[in-house]
Amino acid sequence: MKEFKILAVIVALVAVTYYGIEPYAHHVMHPEPAPADYAFSDLKNVDTTLKGDVANGKVLVEANCIACHSIEKEGYPAMMSDSDAASSYGVVPPDLSSAGHLYQTNYLANFIFDPVTASNLKHKYPEGGAKVHPMPSYNWMAAQEIMDMVAYLQSIPKATYVSESEERRADFIDACGRCHSMAYAGISARTPGDVAKAYLGATPPDMSQYIKSRGRHYLENFINDPQRLLHGTGMPRVGLSEEAQTHVIDYMEEIGDAKKAEREDLGWKVMLYMLVFAVFALLWKKQIWRDIH
Amino acid sequence: MAEFKKADSMLEWFDQRLGVVNFVKVMMTEYWIPKNINFLWAMGVVITVLFTLLLVSGIFLLMYYKPDVNMAFDSVNFTIMQDVAYGWLFRHIHAVGASVVFLVIYIHMFTGIYYGSYKKGREMIWISGMLLFVLFSAEGFSGYMLPWGQMSYWAAYVITEIFGGIPLIGDELVVWIRGNFYVSDATLTRFFMLHVLLIPLAILGAIVFHFYALRFPHVNNEEGEFFDFDEEAEKYKAGDKKGSKVIPFWPVFLSKDFMVVGFFMIFFFYLTFYHYGFAMDAINFDKADGLKTPAHIYPEWYFLWSYEVLRGFFFDIAGISGKDLGLIAFGIANAIFFLLPWLDRSPMVKPANQRPYFKYWFWILMADLIVLTIYGKLPPTGVNAWVGFASSMTFLVLFAVLPFITKLEAKKVGGK
C-alpha cells in the first residue's frame, strides 16, 4: 500500500505540472473566441427571404459576371490563363460552377452586394482609399435581382465524384486553391506566389501541415472569420457553408495527418500487448519474490 | 598463449575465451541490491529502456532524415511521417520518448534527493547522474532543432543567444556555436552531428560510468540503512533469502523492474499513439521562418524551470542589468545540483520526511520547481513576471540556505 501512496504523490505532482503547462497555458495563450457563425448574421444588406428566380438570375449572371468569372460547368470558359488573370485582377477570379454550393446563401448575396464588407477587409480597402477590391459592389442592384443570381448559382448541379475524398479535394481546391498550395497533395496555388503576395501582403502559406500546426478547432474558427483570430490579416472571410468548410478541413486532415487511422488502430493493440507483458511480469515477479519476503 | 583443453559445452567454450560465467556472476547474479526498496528504484531501468527505444527509433529516423534547411522539414513531415511504412511510429516514439525520459529522469533525480542517495560515499553516483542530465539536455535541445519547424528555429535562436551574455567572448561565441551570424544551415548540420554522434557517444560513456559508480558504494535503500553487503550476500547465498538484506540484480531485482516497465509502457504507448501533443508542439509543424517570430516562444517543458530562472530577473538591480542577472542565475541553476552532496552538511541518510529540517526544504523545492515550470511557459507579463521573479529568488535562496539548515539539522540529530 505504501507503494501506491508514493505513486499517488507522483501522479498528483505530475498532474498539476501537466495542467499548468498544457491546458492552462494554452488557454492563456490562445483565448477561446466566440463560436463560428455559419449564418454570417452580421451581414444584413440583402433580404435573403426573397425567393430567387433562376431564369432571371441566369440572365443577370451572363450580363454581369462572366466578363471576369468562368462558369465551366455551364459552358462559360475562362477568358485568360491563370497567370494572366492573376496579374490583371491581383488574384485569379473564382470559377462560379461550385459557388452556389460552397458559399453560404446569406454570405453569397451580401458578397455580391458589397465584397469588402462581406469578406471583412475594410482595413485593406478603406472607403475612398487608393486600393479597391477587384470585384465591384453590386449595391445598386435590387435585393430581388441579387437573390435571383444566387438562386441561379445554387441551381447549377454539383459535379459527381467517385469518392467522398475526391469531393473534399475539389471543394478544397475551389475554396482555397486560388491562393493556397498544398504540396503534400500535389496542389499548387492558381495565383502565382509573388502576385498573391502583392495582393494579400504576404505569401499565402502552404496548407500541407496546417491541420497539425493549427488543429481542427482553430481552423474552424479561423476560416469562418480570419480577422477574429488574426487581426489585420489579408485573408478574406470566404463565407463557406458549414458543410463546405467541414469538407475543406477534412481534406486538410486527410493530407496533413494521413496516418491517423493507422495510428489509432495500432495504438490499442500495442497497449494491449504491453498489458499482457505487464501481467506476466507481475506473475513472474510474485513467483520470484515468494522466497524473498 | 595459455593451454586450452577441449570444451565440453558451448558455455565452456565461451567461458574459456571470455570468462562469461564469472562475468554474469559479477554483473548479474551476484551483483547485490538492497531488498528494502520500492518501485522508485526501478526508474533507472525505465530510463534505460526509454533510452534504448530512443536509440533504435533514432537509427530508423536517421535513414530518411535530411539535415539541410531546404529538405529537413519535408523529410520529417512528409517522407518519415507519410511515405515510409511506420515512419510516423518511429517519429512518435522518438518525440514522446524524448519528453517522457525527462519526466522519469526528474523522478529518478528527486528520488535520489528525497532518500539522500547522493552523499556519504555516493557522491560519484550523483555527479555522474547529473552529468547524464546535462548530456540528455544537450541531446534534447539539439534534437529539437532537427525537424526545422518554427519552434525548432526560434528556440535555437533564443538559447544560442544566451551565450552572448558571457563577458568578453559572448558575441564571438554565439557566432562560433551557430557557424553563422544567424541560425542557419550550418547550425542545423552541426546540431545534427551533435545529436546523432558526439552527444550519444558521450551519453553511452556516461551511462557506463554511472553504473560503475554504483558498484562500490552500492544502491541506497528506503531507510538509508548502512550494512555490510558482503555479509548479507553470504547469508543469501547460504539460502537465507528471507533473512538477508540483499537480493541479486538478476533475477530478483529485474523481475520487479520488468513489471514496473510493463505497466509504465502501457502509459507510454498511450501517449505515443493518442496524446502526443505535449511532445510535438503544434507550432513546430510550421516550417522555420527567420522573418516571422511566433507570438510565444518557449522551450520544451523539461527546460521551463531553468528558462524561468533566466527570465525571472526582468529589471536591473544595483546597476546590473536584468539580462545579466538572469544569465548568472541561469548558470547557477544549471550547476548547483552538482554541488548538492556538499551543500547538504547533515550526515543523515534518511528519507526526507524523517529529517527534521530537510523535509521542509525538499517540499518547498518541489513546489518551487513546479511553479517555475508552469510560469516558464506562460507569457511573462504583468503579475506573471513577478511570480517568475519570486520563484526564481526562492530557488536561489533555497540553495543558499541549504548548508545552514542541514548544519542545524546535524546539530539536532547529533551526528547520526
Chai-1 contact restraints between the chains, C-beta under 6 A:
chainA,res_idxA,chainB,res_idxB,connection_type,confidence,min_distance_angstrom,max_distance_angstrom,comment,restraint_id
A,E3,B,N38,contact,1.0,0.0,6.0,A-B,restraint_1
A,E3,B,F39,contact,1.0,0.0,6.0,A-B,restraint_2
A,I6,B,N38,contact,1.0,0.0,6.0,A-B,restraint_3
A,T17,B,I370,contact,1.0,0.0,6.0,A-B,restraint_4
A,T17,B,T373,contact,1.0,0.0,6.0,A-B,restraint_5
A,G20,B,I374,contact,1.0,0.0,6.0,A-B,restraint_6
A,I21,B,W301,contact,1.0,0.0,6.0,A-B,restraint_7
A,I21,B,I374,contact,1.0,0.0,6.0,A-B,restraint_8
A,I21,B,K377,contact,1.0,0.0,6.0,A-B,restraint_9
A,E22,B,F278,contact,1.0,0.0,6.0,A-B,restraint_10
A,A25,B,K377,contact,1.0,0.0,6.0,A-B,restraint_11
A,A25,B,L378,contact,1.0,0.0,6.0,A-B,restraint_12
A,V28,B,L378,contact,1.0,0.0,6.0,A-B,restraint_13
A,M29,B,H296,contact,1.0,0.0,6.0,A-B,restraint_14
A,Y184,B,F78,contact,1.0,0.0,6.0,A-B,restraint_15
A,Q209,B,N77,contact,1.0,0.0,6.0,A-B,restraint_16
A,Q209,B,F285,contact,1.0,0.0,6.0,A-B,restraint_17
A,K212,B,F285,contact,1.0,0.0,6.0,A-B,restraint_18
A,S213,B,A282,contact,1.0,0.0,6.0,A-B,restraint_19
A,S213,B,F285,contact,1.0,0.0,6.0,A-B,restraint_20
A,S213,B,D286,contact,1.0,0.0,6.0,A-B,restraint_21
A,A258,B,Q82,contact,1.0,0.0,6.0,A-B,restraint_22
A,K259,B,W88,contact,1.0,0.0,6.0,A-B,restraint_23
A,R263,B,F273,contact,1.0,0.0,6.0,A-B,restraint_24
A,G267,B,F273,contact,1.0,0.0,6.0,A-B,restraint_25
A,G267,B,Y274,contact,1.0,0.0,6.0,A-B,restraint_26
A,V270,B,F269,contact,1.0,0.0,6.0,A-B,restraint_27
A,M271,B,I266,contact,1.0,0.0,6.0,A-B,restraint_28
A,M271,B,F269,contact,1.0,0.0,6.0,A-B,restraint_29
A,M274,B,M265,contact,1.0,0.0,6.0,A-B,restraint_30
A,M274,B,I266,contact,1.0,0.0,6.0,A-B,restraint_31
A,L275,B,I266,contact,1.0,0.0,6.0,A-B,restraint_32
A,F277,B,G262,contact,1.0,0.0,6.0,A-B,restraint_33
A,A278,B,G262,contact,1.0,0.0,6.0,A-B,restraint_34
A,A278,B,F263,contact,1.0,0.0,6.0,A-B,restraint_35
A,A281,B,F258,contact,1.0,0.0,6.0,A-B,restraint_36
A,A281,B,M259,contact,1.0,0.0,6.0,A-B,restraint_37
A,A281,B,G262,contact,1.0,0.0,6.0,A-B,restraint_38
A,L282,B,M259,contact,1.0,0.0,6.0,A-B,restraint_39
A,W284,B,S255,contact,1.0,0.0,6.0,A-B,restraint_40
A,K285,B,S255,contact,1.0,0.0,6.0,A-B,restraint_41
A,K285,B,K256,contact,1.0,0.0,6.0,A-B,restraint_42
A,K285,B,M259,contact,1.0,0.0,6.0,A-B,restraint_43
A,I288,B,P251,contact,1.0,0.0,6.0,A-B,restraint_44
A,I288,B,V252,contact,1.0,0.0,6.0,A-B,restraint_45
A,I288,B,S255,contact,1.0,0.0,6.0,A-B,restraint_46
A,D291,B,K241,contact,1.0,0.0,6.0,A-B,restraint_47
A,I292,B,K241,contact,1.0,0.0,6.0,A-B,restraint_48
